[in-house]
Amino acid sequence: MTSEEGFVTTTTASTTADAGALDLPLVQHWISGAASAGSGDRAADVYDPATGKRTKTVALASPGDVNAAVAAAKAAFPAWRDTSLARRTTILFKFRQLLDERKGELAEIITAEHGKVVSDALGEVSRGQEVVELACGINHLVKGAFTENASTKIDVYSIRQPLGVVSIISPFNFPAMVPMWFFPVAIAAGNTVVLKPSEKDPSAANFIARLWKDAGLPDGVFNVLHGDKVAVDGLLTHPDVASVSFVGSTPIAKYVYETGTAHGKRVQALGGAKNHMLVLPDADLDLAADAAVNAGFGSAGERCMAVSALVAVDSVADELIAKIKDRVATLRTGDGRRGCDMGPLVTGAHRDKVTGYVDAGVTEGAELVIDGREVVPDGDADGFWLGPTLFDKVGTDMSIYTDEIFGPVLSVVRVESYAEGLDLINANKYGNGVAIFTNDGGAARKFRNEVQVGMIGINVPVPVPVAYFSFGGWKQSLFGDTHAHGVEGVHFFTRGKVVTERWLDPSHGGLNLGFPQND
């Protein structure tokens, strides 16, 4: 299992770092409303990707820590389940307010541990906040249906109820937004949560936990469990965990789905991607070039929705590539706190892995148009740097096309026509996101109908849905039947009941002339 999937078992900091690492701050678990060092004796190093320096260590959960976090969530569930929707949403609105007031602090934490530029980190928090706002309307989203007098003096109605303890296993690339795809809806619906963030950038989760406490969320409703494969397997097999929400690579998503469902859990496991962007001859090439650069190199390509395969109809490919080259020449790669356009990769190991793909692309015969290995960064020389990289004339059998690289590497695949481009996209094993750039409404409509991908952009390069629609792909980009947030997310975190009811005699309460109160 590769390091960026967050499953590598890490030894104690004292054996992986020099003695000075023992004096670094320790990111602790958050269990039952308070920080907890846990019972484990293992820790992992946390780096500032822009400097290459260790800045913290993070506790790695033992099986006992997994049990403690789940037990806290289980103990908090009955009271939270029975808390009225009115009171739940009051806390959600307060959390939303605190998140909005302090999102700048959260963005700085993300940049310091992930490496993405501050403006991108702010955008991440804002997109996650959309799901919080969706959850503030949970009253409407969990409404059932009612049929009066379905049979003589018998009424039938449906209700939706929470699952219980739910777990979230999130990746390094969006340490705030991806967890927020899940936990606002889960909490609003009456569940309690155990979040297992990536050990590469763990501090955002603890910051969010503190905001929940300040908003008045009862202890134990939201818990943070740091760790590696020990923590993940503990959550996947724990008898008191009702569901698992996962985002990561396809091999691990499949493992999570198979293991979780084998242990009786509801699972939504969002996997990898190879997102294509098809550019037709009638497209606005300036718009398409802007989009290719933004979607290919934003967040150093460490996005599951990044465009990594630019499918250009051959008649416009040369002009499009020239426009992309001009734009890339203006980009500054460097420390995300210095106003740069693109930051470093998350770890040195991941940078070396992505650089290995660049080496392989050259060896396999692709034309290297821009070599990101030669970048001169605006940042510390020891940072985990790789600049924007562009390949042309990429074959579909090359590893830079077949694999999800998860870095700033954009591959141009030339086709002769719309039909050839569509067939190429549909033949890919992934079906996460796709974009088409064209001024032909008929072609766009045809593409929307025929492409076998879950999220589609028409002249939009990163088609991440707004929160009241659902996020998720097709094919090997999703294991399970339910996407994140939106109505599908609400249904994932609730179960339906149907009640058939008859009352023989009505009952009456006492007198109360006051205006009815919602409590």
C-alpha positions in Angstrom: 0.0 0.0 0.0 1.5 3.3 -1.0 2.2 6.1 1.3 -0.2 8.7 0.0 -3.1 6.4 0.9 -2.3 7.0 4.5 -2.1 3.3 5.5 1.7 2.8 5.9 2.4 1.6 9.4 4.9 4.1 10.9 7.2 3.3 13.8 7.7 5.6 16.7 9.0 9.1 16.1 12.1 8.2 18.1 13.1 5.6 15.6 12.3 7.6 12.5 13.7 11.0 13.4 16.5 12.5 15.3 16.3 13.2 19.0 15.0 16.7 18.4 11.7 15.2 17.0 10.8 14.1 20.5 10.5 17.8 21.5 8.0 18.5 18.6 4.3 19.2 19.4 2.2 16.0 19.4 -1.1 16.1 17.6 -3.4 14.0 19.9 -6.7 12.3 19.3 -9.9 14.1 20.2 -12.2 11.7 22.2 -15.3 12.7 24.1 -14.7 16.4 23.8 -11.1 16.6 24.9 -7.6 15.9 23.5 -6.2 12.5 24.3 -2.7 11.1 23.9 -4.1 7.6 23.7 -2.6 4.4 24.9 -0.4 3.7 21.8 3.3 4.1 21.8 3.6 4.9 18.0 3.8 8.3 16.4 4.4 9.7 12.9 6.2 12.8 11.7 4.3 15.7 10.2 6.2 18.0 7.8 5.9 21.5 6.4 6.1 20.6 2.7 7.4 24.0 1.7 10.5 23.6 3.9 10.9 19.8 4.2 11.2 20.2 7.9 9.4 18.1 10.6 7.1 20.4 12.5 5.0 18.0 14.7 4.4 14.4 15.4 1.0 12.8 15.4 -0.2 9.9 17.7 -1.0 6.7 15.9 -4.0 4.9 17.4 -3.7 1.5 19.1 -6.6 -1.0 19.0 -7.4 0.3 22.5 -7.7 3.9 21.2 -10.1 2.7 18.4 -12.2 1.1 21.1 -12.2 4.3 23.2 -13.2 6.6 20.4 -16.0 4.3 19.3 -17.2 3.8 22.9 -17.4 7.6 23.3 -19.4 7.9 20.2 -21.7 5.0 21.2 -22.3 6.5 24.7 -23.2 9.9 23.2 -25.6 8.5 20.5 -28.8 7.9 22.5 -29.0 11.5 23.8 -28.0 13.0 20.5 -30.4 10.9 18.6 -33.2 12.1 20.9 -32.2 15.8 20.7 -34.7 17.7 18.8 -34.0 18.9 15.3 -34.5 22.5 16.5 -31.7 22.1 19.0 -29.4 20.2 16.6 -29.8 22.9 14.0 -29.0 25.6 16.5 -25.7 24.0 17.1 -25.1 23.6 13.4 -25.8 27.3 12.8 -23.3 28.2 15.5 -20.7 25.8 14.1 -21.2 27.4 10.7 -20.7 30.9 12.2 -17.5 29.9 14.0 -16.2 28.2 10.9 -16.8 31.3 8.8 -15.2 33.5 11.4 -12.1 31.4 11.7 -11.6 29.9 8.2 -8.5 31.9 7.7 -6.8 30.1 10.6 -7.9 26.8 9.3 -6.6 27.6 5.9 -3.2 28.5 7.3 -3.1 25.1 9.2 -3.9 23.3 5.9 -1.2 25.2 4.0 1.4 24.5 6.7 0.8 20.7 6.6 -0.5 20.0 3.1 1.4 22.7 1.1 -1.4 24.1 -1.1 -1.4 27.8 -1.4 -3.5 29.7 1.2 -6.1 30.9 -1.4 -6.7 27.3 -2.4 -7.0 26.3 1.2 -9.6 29.0 1.8 -11.5 27.7 -1.2 -11.4 24.2 0.2 -12.9 25.4 3.5 -15.6 27.4 1.7 -16.7 24.4 -0.4 -16.9 22.3 2.8 -18.9 25.0 4.4 -21.5 24.6 1.7 -22.3 21.1 3.2 -22.6 22.6 6.7 -25.2 25.0 5.2 -27.0 22.1 3.6 -27.1 20.3 6.9 -28.6 23.4 8.6 -31.7 22.5 6.6 -31.8 18.9 7.8 -35.4 19.5 9.1 -36.6 19.5 5.5 -34.2 16.7 4.3 -35.4 14.1 6.7 -39.1 14.7 6.3 -41.2 11.6 5.7 -44.5 11.0 3.9 -48.0 10.6 5.3 -51.1 8.9 4.0 -54.2 9.4 6.0 -56.9 6.7 6.1 -55.0 4.3 3.9 -57.4 1.8 5.3 -60.4 2.5 7.5 -59.1 4.6 10.4 -55.6 3.5 9.6 -52.8 5.9 8.7 -49.4 5.0 7.1 -46.3 7.2 7.3 -42.6 7.0 6.8 -39.8 8.3 9.0 -36.0 8.5 8.7 -33.8 7.7 11.7 -30.0 7.9 12.3 -27.7 4.9 12.0 -25.7 5.3 15.2 -21.9 5.5 15.2 -20.5 6.4 11.8 -16.9 6.5 10.7 -15.2 8.7 8.2 -11.7 7.9 6.7 -10.4 10.9 4.8 -7.3 11.5 2.5 -4.5 14.1 2.8 -5.4 16.2 -0.2 -8.5 17.9 1.3 -8.1 17.7 5.1 -11.1 20.0 5.7 -13.4 19.7 2.7 -13.6 15.9 2.3 -14.5 15.3 6.0 -17.1 18.0 5.6 -18.7 16.1 2.7 -19.9 13.7 5.4 -19.9 14.8 9.0 -22.2 17.8 8.9 -25.0 15.7 7.4 -24.2 12.7 9.7 -24.4 14.9 12.8 -27.4 16.8 11.7 -29.3 13.6 11.1 -28.6 12.4 14.7 -25.5 10.2 14.3 -22.2 10.3 16.2 -18.9 10.4 14.4 -15.4 9.0 14.5 -13.2 10.8 12.0 -9.9 9.2 10.9 -8.0 11.9 9.0 -4.7 11.4 7.1 -1.7 11.3 9.4 0.1 13.6 6.9 -2.0 16.7 7.7 -3.9 15.8 10.9 -4.3 19.2 12.6 -7.2 20.5 10.6 -9.4 17.8 12.1 -8.6 18.8 15.6 -9.2 22.4 14.9 -12.7 21.5 13.5 -13.3 19.4 16.6 -12.6 22.4 18.8 -15.0 24.5 16.8 -17.7 21.9 17.3 -17.2 22.0 21.1 -17.3 25.8 21.1 -20.5 25.6 19.1 -22.1 23.5 21.9 -22.0 20.0 20.4 -22.2 17.5 23.2 -19.0 15.5 24.1 -18.6 12.3 22.2 -20.7 13.3 19.2 -17.6 14.2 17.1 -14.4 12.3 17.7 -11.0 12.4 15.9 -8.9 9.2 15.8 -5.4 9.6 14.3 -3.7 6.7 12.9 -2.7 4.3 10.1 -3.9 0.9 9.0 -4.4 -0.2 12.6 -7.0 2.5 13.0 -8.6 1.9 9.7 -9.0 -1.8 10.2 -10.2 -1.2 13.7 -13.1 0.9 12.4 -13.9 -1.4 9.5 -14.3 -4.4 11.8 -15.7 -2.8 14.9 -19.1 -4.2 15.8 -20.4 -0.8 17.1 -19.6 1.1 13.9 -22.6 1.3 11.6 -21.2 2.8 8.5 -17.9 3.8 6.8 -17.4 6.8 4.4 -14.1 6.7 2.6 -12.2 8.8 0.0 -8.8 7.6 -1.4 -7.2 5.4 -4.1 -9.2 2.8 -5.9 -7.3 -0.3 -4.5 -7.9 1.0 -0.9 -11.5 2.0 -1.7 -12.2 -1.6 -2.9 -10.5 -3.0 0.3 -12.6 -0.7 2.5 -15.8 -1.6 0.7 -15.2 -5.3 0.8 -14.0 -5.4 4.4 -16.7 -3.0 5.7 -19.6 -4.8 4.0 -18.2 -8.2 5.1 -18.6 -6.9 8.7 -22.2 -5.7 8.1 -21.6 -2.0 7.6 -23.1 0.4 5.2 -20.2 1.7 3.0 -19.6 4.5 0.5 -16.0 4.3 -0.8 -14.9 6.9 -3.3 -11.9 5.8 -5.2 -9.4 7.1 -7.7 -9.8 9.0 -11.0 -8.3 9.7 -14.4 -10.2 12.8 -15.3 -10.3 13.7 -19.0 -10.9 17.1 -20.7 -12.1 16.8 -24.3 -11.4 19.9 -26.4 -13.3 20.1 -29.7 -12.2 22.2 -32.7 -14.9 24.9 -32.2 -13.9 25.5 -28.5 -12.7 28.8 -27.2 -9.1 27.8 -27.0 -8.1 30.6 -24.6 -10.8 29.4 -22.2 -9.7 25.8 -22.7 -6.1 26.7 -22.1 -6.9 28.6 -18.9 -9.1 25.6 -17.7 -6.4 23.0 -18.5 -3.8 24.9 -16.4 -6.2 25.6 -13.6 -7.5 22.1 -13.4 -4.2 20.3 -14.1 -1.9 22.2 -11.8 -4.2 23.6 -9.0 -3.2 22.2 -5.6 -0.2 20.7 -7.4 -2.5 18.2 -9.1 -3.3 16.6 -5.8 -7.1 16.6 -6.4 -9.3 13.6 -7.2 -11.1 16.0 -9.6 -7.9 17.3 -11.3 -7.7 17.1 -15.1 -4.8 14.8 -15.9 -5.6 13.7 -19.5 -6.2 16.5 -22.0 -7.9 14.9 -25.0 -7.4 17.3 -27.9 -8.8 16.9 -31.4 -5.6 17.0 -33.5 -6.5 20.0 -35.6 -6.3 22.3 -32.6 -3.8 20.5 -30.5 -0.7 22.5 -31.5 -2.4 25.8 -30.9 -3.9 24.7 -27.6 -0.5 23.4 -26.3 1.2 26.7 -27.3 -1.4 28.6 -25.2 -0.9 26.3 -22.3 2.9 26.8 -22.4 2.5 30.6 -22.4 0.3 30.4 -19.3 2.5 28.0 -17.4 5.5 30.3 -18.0 3.7 32.9 -15.8 3.2 30.6 -12.9 5.2 30.8 -9.6 5.8 27.6 -7.8 6.7 28.0 -4.2 5.7 28.4 -0.6 1.9 28.7 -0.4 2.3 31.6 2.1 4.1 33.8 -0.3 1.4 34.4 -2.8 2.6 31.7 -5.2 0.3 30.0 -7.7 1.3 26.4 -6.9 2.8 24.9 -3.8 4.9 21.8 -3.1 3.7 18.2 -3.0 2.7 16.8 0.4 5.7 14.7 1.2 9.2 13.9 -0.2 8.2 10.3 -0.9 5.2 11.4 -2.9 7.2 14.0 -4.8 9.7 11.3 -5.7 6.9 9.0 -6.8 5.4 11.6 -9.1 8.9 12.5 -10.5 9.3 8.8 -11.3 6.2 9.0 -13.5 7.8 11.9 -15.4 10.9 9.8 -15.9 8.8 7.0 -17.1 6.9 9.2 -19.6 10.2 10.2 -21.2 11.4 6.6 -21.3 8.1 5.4 -22.9 8.3 8.0 -25.7 6.0 10.8 -24.8 7.1 14.3 -25.8 8.1 16.3 -22.7 6.9 19.9 -23.4 7.4 21.4 -19.9 9.7 19.7 -17.4 8.6 20.4 -13.9 11.8 18.7 -12.5 13.6 21.9 -13.5 11.5 24.3 -11.5 13.2 27.0 -9.4 10.8 27.4 -6.5 10.1 30.5 -4.5 10.8 28.6 -1.3 13.2 26.6 0.8 15.5 24.3 -1.2 14.5 21.4 0.9 10.8 21.7 0.1 9.0 18.9 -1.8 9.0 20.7 -5.2 7.9 19.6 -8.7 6.7 22.2 -11.1 4.0 22.0 -13.7 4.8 19.3 -16.2 3.2 18.9 -19.7 3.5 15.9 -22.0 2.3 15.7 -25.6 1.6 12.7 -27.9 0.9 10.5 -25.0 -0.2 6.9 -25.8 -3.0 5.2 -23.8 -0.6 2.4 -22.9 1.8 4.7 -21.2 1.9 4.8 -17.4 1.4 8.5 -17.3 -2.0 7.9 -18.9 -3.1 4.6 -17.3 -2.2 5.5 -13.7 -3.6 8.1 -11.3 -0.4 10.2 -10.7 -1.9 12.7 -8.2 0.6 15.4 -9.1 1.1 18.3 -11.5 1.5 16.2 -14.6 -0.8 16.9 -17.6 -0.8 14.5 -20.5 -2.1 15.5 -24.0 -3.7 12.6 -25.9 -4.5 13.5 -29.5 -7.6 12.2 -31.3 -9.0 12.7 -34.7 -12.7 13.4 -33.8 -15.3 13.7 -31.1 -16.2 10.1 -31.5 -12.7 8.9 -31.0 -12.4 11.1 -27.9 -15.6 9.8 -26.5 -14.6 6.2 -27.0 -11.3 6.8 -25.4 -12.9 8.3 -22.3 -15.5 5.6 -22.0 -12.8 2.9 -22.3 -11.1 4.1 -19.2 -11.6 2.1 -16.0 -12.3 5.3 -14.0 -15.5 7.3 -14.2 -15.1 10.1 -11.7 -15.1 13.5 -13.5 -14.9 14.7 -17.1 -15.1 18.0 -19.0 -15.9 19.0 -22.6 -15.0 22.3 -24.1 -17.1 23.3 -27.1 -19.4 26.0 -28.4 -21.6 23.4 -30.1 -24.7 22.9 -27.8 -25.6 19.7 -29.7 -22.2 18.2 -29.2 -22.3 19.0 -25.5 -25.7 17.5 -25.1 -24.7 14.4 -27.0 -21.6 14.1 -24.8 -23.6 14.6 -21.6 -25.9 11.7 -22.6 -23.2 9.3 -23.9 -20.2 9.7 -21.6 -19.9 7.1 -18.8 -18.7 9.3 -16.0 -20.5 10.5 -12.9 -19.7 14.2 -12.9 -19.6 16.2 -16.1 -18.4 19.7 -16.8 -19.5 21.6 -20.0 -16.9 24.4 -20.4 -16.3 23.8 -16.7 -13.0 22.0 -15.9 -13.5 20.9 -12.3 -17.2 19.9 -12.1 -17.5 19.5 -8.3 -21.3 19.7 -7.6 -22.7 22.2 -5.2 -23.6 20.6 -1.8 -27.3 20.1 -2.5 -26.4 17.8 -5.4 -24.3 14.7 -4.7 -20.6 14.0 -5.3 -19.3 10.7 -6.7 -18.3 8.9 -9.8 -18.9 5.7 -11.7 -17.0 2.5 -12.5 -13.9 2.0 -10.3 -14.2 5.5 -8.9 -17.0 4.4 -6.5 -17.7 1.3 -4.5 -21.2 1.3 -3.0 -24.4 2.8 -4.3 -24.5 6.1 -2.5 -22.7 9.4 -3.3 -21.6 12.0 -0.8 -23.8 14.9 0.4 -27.0 16.1 -1.2 -30.1 13.9 -0.8 -28.0 10.7 -1.3 -25.8 11.7 1.6 -28.8 12.2 3.8 -30.2 8.8 2.9 -26.8 7.2 3.5 -26.8 8.5 7.1 -30.4 7.6 7.9 -32.6 4.5 7.7 -36.2 4.5 6.7 -39.1 3.1 8.7 -42.7 2.8 7.7 -45.4 3.0 10.4 -49.0 1.7 10.0 -51.1 3.2 12.8 -54.6 3.1 14.2 -56.0 5.0 17.3 -59.3 3.9 18.7 -60.0 7.1 20.7 -58.5 10.6 20.6 -56.8 12.1 23.6 -56.7 15.7 24.7 -54.1 17.7 26.6 -54.7 20.5 29.1 -55.3 24.2 28.4 -52.4 26.4 27.3 -53.3 29.7 25.6 -49.6 30.7 25.0 -48.1 30.8 21.5 -46.7 27.4 20.5 -43.0 27.1 21.1 -40.5 25.0 19.1 -38.0 23.3 21.5 
